[in-house]
Amino acid sequence: MAAGVIALKNGQILLGRDLGCGSWSAFGGKQESNETETETAYREFMEETCYMFTNISFKDFIKRIMHLNKTKTPSGKEFFQYVVSFEGVDESPFHSAQAKLPKRNCFLEKIDVQWFPTSLLPLMKPWFAREVHSLKIKKHI
């Protein structure tokens, strides 16, 4: 099982640039032992954004979930995709929209994290744009 997060704020989506291939994507990864789907999504999001939302606890994260989409990965594993609102939440002071991630106690799978207008979704990977667009229509995000 794997889980991920689509973070939305002010009509924008938060994406990270992958360390290996340089493409932009949302945040997520594999479940660790004894984690729930939601705990996996939260942990992966916090790790891959290098804890840029230090003021969001797991309890706050759960309250901000707007939508959950259960689907399958290309390899056939269950994938839980959470759409989470970060309206009214400030990033930690050491982050800015254009800054490179600092080297902190985190996993540097993403070399950059930025907010993008959701209007740019058609320029992204087709399956990702389709998923987010369908959520936008369903939830009027």
C-alpha positions in Angstrom: 0.0 0.0 0.0 1.1 3.6 -0.7 -0.4 7.0 0.1 0.1 10.5 -1.1 -0.9 14.1 -0.6 -2.1 16.8 -3.0 -1.7 20.0 -1.1 -3.8 23.0 -2.1 -3.7 26.6 -1.0 -5.1 29.8 -2.5 -5.9 28.1 -5.8 -2.4 26.6 -6.1 -1.0 23.2 -5.8 2.3 22.3 -4.0 4.7 20.2 -6.0 8.2 18.9 -5.5 10.9 18.4 -8.1 12.2 14.8 -7.9 15.9 14.4 -7.1 16.5 11.7 -9.7 14.6 12.7 -12.8 13.8 16.4 -12.1 10.1 16.1 -12.9 7.5 17.8 -10.7 5.1 15.6 -8.7 2.9 15.5 -5.6 4.1 13.8 -2.4 3.8 10.2 -1.3 5.3 6.8 -0.8 5.1 3.3 0.7 3.5 2.4 4.0 5.8 1.5 6.9 4.9 -1.3 9.3 1.9 -0.5 11.6 1.0 2.7 9.8 -2.5 3.6 8.7 -3.0 5.0 5.2 -3.4 8.5 6.7 -0.3 8.2 8.8 1.7 7.1 5.7 0.4 10.1 3.7 1.2 12.5 6.6 4.7 11.1 7.2 5.6 11.1 3.5 4.3 14.6 3.0 6.3 15.9 6.0 9.5 14.1 4.9 9.3 15.1 1.3 8.6 18.8 2.0 11.4 18.8 4.6 8.8 19.7 7.3 7.9 23.0 5.7 4.6 23.0 7.7 6.0 22.5 11.2 2.8 23.9 12.7 0.6 21.1 11.3 0.2 18.2 13.6 -1.2 14.8 12.5 -4.5 15.8 14.2 -4.6 19.1 12.2 -3.7 17.3 9.0 -6.7 14.9 9.5 -9.1 17.9 10.0 -7.8 19.5 6.7 -8.5 16.5 4.5 -11.0 17.5 1.8 -11.1 14.4 -0.3 -9.8 10.9 -0.4 -9.3 9.0 -3.7 -8.6 5.3 -3.4 -7.0 4.0 -6.6 -4.2 1.7 -7.8 -0.6 2.3 -8.7 0.7 1.3 -12.1 2.0 -1.9 -10.4 -1.5 -2.7 -9.0 -0.9 -1.7 -5.4 -3.6 0.2 -3.4 -2.9 3.9 -3.4 -4.7 6.4 -1.1 -4.5 9.9 -2.4 -5.5 12.6 0.1 -6.4 16.2 -1.0 -5.5 18.5 1.9 -6.3 22.2 2.3 -3.5 24.4 3.6 -5.6 27.6 3.6 -4.5 29.9 6.4 -1.4 27.9 7.2 2.0 29.5 7.0 5.1 27.7 5.9 8.0 27.6 8.4 10.2 30.7 8.3 13.2 29.0 6.6 11.1 28.2 3.5 10.0 30.4 0.6 8.2 29.5 -2.6 11.4 29.6 -4.7 14.0 28.4 -2.1 15.9 25.2 -2.3 15.2 22.9 0.6 17.6 23.3 3.5 19.6 20.2 4.6 17.7 19.3 7.8 16.7 16.0 9.3 14.6 14.9 6.3 14.7 12.7 3.3 15.8 14.8 0.3 13.8 13.0 -2.4 12.7 16.4 -3.6 15.2 19.1 -4.5 12.8 21.9 -4.7 9.2 22.6 -3.5 7.0 25.2 -5.0 3.4 26.4 -5.3 2.0 26.3 -8.8 -1.4 27.6 -10.2 -3.7 24.7 -10.8 -4.2 26.1 -14.3 -0.8 24.6 -15.1 -2.0 21.1 -14.5 -2.5 20.3 -18.3 1.3 20.7 -18.7 2.0 18.0 -16.1 2.0 14.2 -16.4 -1.4 13.4 -18.0 -2.5 10.9 -15.3 -1.7 13.4 -12.6 -3.5 16.2 -14.3 -6.5 14.0 -14.9 -6.7 12.9 -11.2 -6.4 16.5 -9.8 -8.8 17.9 -12.4 -11.4 15.3 -11.6 -11.1 16.1 -7.9 -11.4 19.8 -8.7 -14.7 19.2 -10.5 -16.0 16.9 -7.7 -15.1 19.1 -4.8 -15.1 22.6 -6.4 -11.6 23.2 -5.1 
